[in-house]
Each structure stands twice: as C-alpha cells, then as structure tokens.
Amino acid sequence: MTTAGTLYSQPNNFRAFRCLSVAEYNGLKLDTPEFALGTSNKTPEFLSKFPFGKAPAFESADKKFHLSQTAAISWYLASLNDSTGLLGKSPQDAGLIQQWIAFGDTDLFIPVSQPAYMVFGLTPVNHAQYQAALPQIERAFAVLESVIKTRTFLVGERITLADISVASILRVAFTYVVDSAMRAKFPHTVRFYKSVAHNHVCSKFFGDINYLDTFKLTAPKKEKKEQPKEKKEEKPKEEAAPAPAPAEKPKNPLDLLPKSSFNLEAWKRAYMNLDTRGTDPAKHSLAYFYANFVPEDYTVVKFTFKWNEELKATFMSNNQIGGFFTRLEASRKYMMGVGLVQNDTKAGGVEGASEIDGVFICRGEDYLSLIKAAPDWESYAYSPLDLNNADDKAFFEGVMAWDLVSNGKECVDGKILK
Ligand SMILES: N[C@@H](CCC(=O)N[C@@H](CS)C(=O)NCC(=O)O)C(=O)O
C-alpha cells in the first residue's frame, strides 16, 4: 500500500472514519499518530499547518501539503485513485456526490448533532430545542428513505464517497439519537446504512455499532458542565469505538490475552435468557456463572453513583445508568454490567430518595481502562468485589438478581450492559 500521508485525529472520530475508509478503498495507507483532542490540535506546530485547529487534519507523505475539513480530505483521498470510482464516472456523478455530502454534513448532521451534543453534555439539555430538531431529523431521513428505497447506492451502481460520507453521519444518528422506534420508520435507510457501515472496508473503521434502543434526553453528570460551550463542533469522546486502525492490528490490548474459557458473550446470553437465582446451571444464570466463571481472567467490580442526592426521580436515575452504559460502547465487547435504581420504597417510594448501585464484570485486571471509555466515568465510585467474601457475593448476587436491598432501598428499575 502506498502511504498517502498522515491523518491527525483523536481515536474513534466519526469524521476520521470517513477519511480512513476512503483511503482504504483506494489502497492508500494513512499514518495515524497518537493525537489528543484539546492538546495536540492546539500546539503552535499543529496550528501552523492547520489553522482551523481541528481534527481530522491531513498531511501528505512529503509533508508539503496540508488539508483540513473532513469533506475536503475525503474528497482529496478519493481523487487519488480513479479506478475505484469513489468520485463517480462523470461531472454529473461528481455533482450528485457533492450534493449528498452537503446533505449529510448539513441537513442531516446539524439536527442530529443537537440532541447528540446534549446527551454528551457538550450543550445544555434543552427540550424545546430537541423538539425543534426532531422534525428536521425526520425530514432528512424521509428524503433519504424515499431515494434509497429503490437504489443500492446514492449515486450510480457502485459505492461512492456519497455513501461513505452519509453513512458516517448515520453512524452518529443511529448510535446516539435515532432509536429503534424511529429506525422502524426508515427501513431502507437502515438497510443502506448496514450495507455501507458493515461492509468489508468501512467496518474496519466504523467498528462495532451499537444501535440505540431508546433515546432519552438526559445530560451526563457534573464534570461535563465544565465543557466549554463554544466547542459545539467538538467530537465527543464517547463516539468511541475500536480505534481507526487496520483490522489486523488488535483493537485493544485485551485482544492479545489468551481466550478465556469463560465466554462473556455466552454469559450475557445466559443472563438474558435464564432465571437468575437457582441452582441449575442450565436454568439459572447465577448457577451458570459460578459453574463457568474464571476469576483469574476477569475482575468483578462494584460501582455506585457519587451524586445520589441529585437524583430527583426514578426515571432520571435510570436514564443516568442508560446513558452511562451507552457511552461504554467501545468497551462493551470486554465487559458486562447491571446497574440498579434503588429507591426508598419503605419510606413510601419517595421520589428523589434513590441511589444507583451496580456491578461490572470486566475482562482483565485493568477495569478502569475499560470504564474510562465513558466520559462520565468519574461520576461513579468503583471497588473490586471478592466473590469469596460473603458480603461482596451477596451484593453481586443482589445486583444480578435485581433484588438487592441497599441502605434500606430496594430495586425499582435498572439497566443491563450486554
Ligand atoms: N468542519 C470540520 C469540523 C471538525 C471538528 O469540529 N472536529 C472536532 C473533532 S471531531 C475538533 O477538532 N474539535 C476541536 C475544536 O473545535 O477546537 C470537519 O468537518 O472536519
């Protein structure tokens, strides 16, 4: 593969996915050095080459050419190899491709980004603004649906930059904003998206995709308030998915560990499908767990919310857990978890008297590295559980069975990270 140059971007940037996918299609290698948004893009050296101070940014292999803006970088990379046809076959195709790129980056991304930024904590939660964005999201989706209904690709008969660009925006939409109920209205768009995002090239960069179940407009915890509001375009860290690296490279150091005989995916299925308490490993998930678990390969961790006094209602607490779990997407492959809303039902179910308690089962010892995938990880306190200790075991089982009693509070709701 010819090296086209260097793409500067923080890992897991949906904008970089577009550039990296295009380069891969065109048989071009891009170096992706370590890059931390907020520092690397602010150095005098970076700014001298890229005055926008934003990522992604491209530098040619001979270091003489510098380019910013995702649309420009991906167009440039697409233009370096005619044979793949990523820019179409005619000036008309090129015009149509530009049309779809502009549609994706404006008509689609702007309304989608509004609720997404609220959920990430980059802008304050604003229900009126969300309500105003919804019809715009639906309108953009309806256009896409009507066009893609009878087509495989947006322009011509083969994949082009138009498809990759629009799919990169749909990834943000489907992960954070457009939930299963809304997706059901746009089956052709979902089909189109899957055919692009999951294809043999794009999937290397788009990574595992967590389709949002239910959208809830809640902000993450405290520390997010410190995010400068003017950074509206800043890509949220939780857009995290496997690093934009070639597939042959391990996505996570945990991939280098030998396979554990305790298969996390099998455990998730057992947990979801079996009753929890009981003694038969074929029928009861806790029995299955004890029959199969390999403590040397995993860490079982207790987590508790630090700001329980701020929880004003059960649904808020549950949204808090749901958001946290959604933002753990990049680590989901290596962990399983249950978070419970505990309420003081004995005191009459007083709203606001709730707390959040939960358990993660994490591959390896370094559980914090996995949990840090969620930008709001510091809103919780963590401590490893020793399942040979009776109290720890009781806590673990109480959480798993959703029958925990903690500080006189009983479980009223919860979420599962699976
Ligand atoms: N219009 C630009 C937006 C780039 C952008 O906002 N990038 C974010 C990271 S995903 C960024 O660099 N934010 C830092 C900042 O705004 O200072 C593009 O499409 O490339």
The ligand as an SDF file (V2000), in Angstrom:
LIG
                    3D

 20 19  0  0  0  0  0  0  0  0999 V2000
  -15.9570   21.0760    9.8630 N   0  0  0  0  0  0  0  0  0  0  0  0
  -14.8790   20.3060   10.4450 C   0  0  0  0  0  0  0  0  0  0  0  0
  -15.1870   20.0570   11.8910 C   0  0  0  0  0  0  0  0  0  0  0  0
  -14.0600   19.3660   12.5760 C   0  0  0  0  0  0  0  0  0  0  0  0
  -14.2650   19.2980   14.0690 C   0  0  0  0  0  0  0  0  0  0  0  0
  -15.0850   20.0220   14.6580 O   0  0  0  0  0  0  0  0  0  0  0  0
  -13.5090   18.4520   14.6830 N   0  0  0  0  0  0  0  0  0  0  0  0
  -13.5280   18.3370   16.1030 C   0  0  0  0  0  0  0  0  0  0  0  0
  -13.1230   16.9370   16.4930 C   0  0  0  0  0  0  0  0  0  0  0  0
  -14.2120   15.7070   15.8320 S   0  0  0  0  0  0  0  0  0  0  0  0
  -12.4900   19.2630   16.6740 C   0  0  0  0  0  0  0  0  0  0  0  0
  -11.3940   19.3160   16.1880 O   0  0  0  0  0  0  0  0  0  0  0  0
  -12.8290   19.9660   17.7510 N   0  0  0  0  0  0  0  0  0  0  0  0
  -11.8910   20.7890   18.4240 C   0  0  0  0  0  0  0  0  0  0  0  0
  -12.2470   22.2240   18.3970 C   0  0  0  0  0  0  0  0  0  0  0  0
  -13.3570   22.5660   17.9550 O   0  0  0  0  0  0  0  0  0  0  0  0
  -11.4300   23.0010   18.8780 O   0  0  0  0  0  0  0  0  0  0  0  0
  -14.7120   18.9930    9.6810 C   0  0  0  0  0  0  0  0  0  0  0  0
  -15.6860   18.5150    9.0960 O   0  0  0  0  0  0  0  0  0  0  0  0
  -13.6140   18.4440    9.6680 O   0  0  0  0  0  0  0  0  0  0  0  0
  1  2  1  0
  2  3  1  0
  2 18  1  0
  3  4  1  0
  4  5  1  0
  5  6  2  0
  5  7  1  0
  7  8  1  0
  8  9  1  0
  8 11  1  0
  9 10  1  0
 11 12  2  0
 11 13  1  0
 13 14  1  0
 14 15  1  0
 15 16  2  0
 15 17  1  0
 18 19  2  0
 18 20  1  0
M  END
$$$$
